[in-house]
Amino acid sequence: MATTGDPVNVTVDNTAPTTALTAPAANATLAGTAGFTATATDTSGIDHVDFLVDDQVVGTDASAPYAASFNTTTLPDGPHTVRVRAQDKAGNVTTAPTVPVTIRNAAPAPTVAQTAPAAGAVLRGSVTLSATASGTPAVARVEFLVDGAVVATDTTSPYSVSWNTASRPDGAHALQARAVNTAGTAATTTARNVTTDNTAATSSIACNGAPCAAWYTTTPVSVTLSATDGAGSGVAFIRYTTNGTSPGTTSPAYTAPFDVTGSSTTVRFRAYDVAGNAEAIRSQTIRIDTSKPSVGILLPSNGSTVSGNVTIRALASDSGSGVQSVSFYRDAGVLIDTDTTSPYRASWATGSLAKGNHTIYAVAKDVAGNTTTSSVITVRVA
């Protein structure tokens, strides 16, 4: 016959506890040792409460008020999450939603801004780099960087340094300022792009659309100036003079070809680029001689009889560029000889020529290229 024992009282608990994180608040900034607190309730009683950072348990408390502390320096500065998890006596578990926080154990970065030069500036020679910087802890120094490398440092406000742009190749460069505070925390500005140009433009001259010659025989001569600046800042203008003075920034600016008409004109010119570089002064002397030389046969005389080796003599002169040469011809343009030195003469061998009348004449040419043909004389070869 079965027997029945004394009744046993049990409690059935299938309800999870209620829990909430009370500290830190959402979006709080934590540093050093941070305190966590939470509430938790349950009909069967709370067994323990876990505190989690980035889903890792960092503290546990089994009695109310539920609290824990956490050394935030064990994690990197930046965004993190905190949550609380409660377990009741029956083993039911509730995990509260995550709360975003920021850990910041490093000192706040200083504020820094570049003030000069301006973005897009074209620089040459030595220029001033300047910046403003402030913050707590105090700013210890401001470093000035060119293409990522520190070129100078200033420890006193207002922060500025001198930089020799010629220490870098001409072209594009990136400027930055970096402020460092007494705690060692740094902040760097975004790059500011500039162009350096320490090389002058190069100019050239042309006469009548071609390289200038030593002399011209017609007037006017059309003069064209041009300049290039390679990979530099670009040509700003060309200054020139035609009165023998040196061109400067107040001299006429070249805009179009111009004419030269004088017998001797020296054009002096130089190019300036956008950066302000000026090339060395260049010059070109343009000489114009429109006068033809004069020339005449002195010997033999017209109508004379000659034989053997005959010396032909001519008189030539030129009031402009000067006589360059005198050439002697016979009959239908047969060259006998050319002389470049006064008195002008040629030796004419008549022995192989047919007996009878022959003609001779001289052509004088001046340095500019003007020519004159003398009167033709007739002689009889015997």
Secondary structure as UniProt FT lines:
FT   STRAND          18..23
FT   TURN            26..27
FT   STRAND          28..30
FT   STRAND          33..41
FT   TURN            43..44
FT   STRAND          46..53
FT   TURN            54..55
FT   STRAND          56..61
FT   STRAND          66..71
FT   HELIX           72..74
FT   STRAND          78..88
FT   TURN            89..90
FT   STRAND          93..95
FT   STRAND          99..103
FT   STRAND          111..116
FT   TURN            119..120
FT   STRAND          122..123
FT   STRAND          126..134
FT   STRAND          139..146
FT   TURN            147..148
FT   STRAND          149..154
FT   STRAND          159..164
FT   HELIX           165..167
FT   STRAND          171..181
FT   TURN            182..183
FT   STRAND          186..188
FT   STRAND          192..196
FT   STRAND          202..207
FT   TURN            208..209
FT   STRAND          215..216
FT   STRAND          221..228
FT   TURN            230..231
FT   STRAND          235..241
FT   TURN            249..250
FT   STRAND          258..260
FT   STRAND          264..273
FT   TURN            274..275
FT   STRAND          282..288
FT   STRAND          294..299
FT   TURN            302..303
FT   STRAND          305..306
FT   STRAND          309..317
FT   STRAND          323..330
FT   TURN            331..333
FT   STRAND          334..339
FT   STRAND          344..349
FT   TURN            351..352
FT   STRAND          356..366
FT   TURN            367..368
FT   STRAND          371..373
FT   STRAND          377..381
//
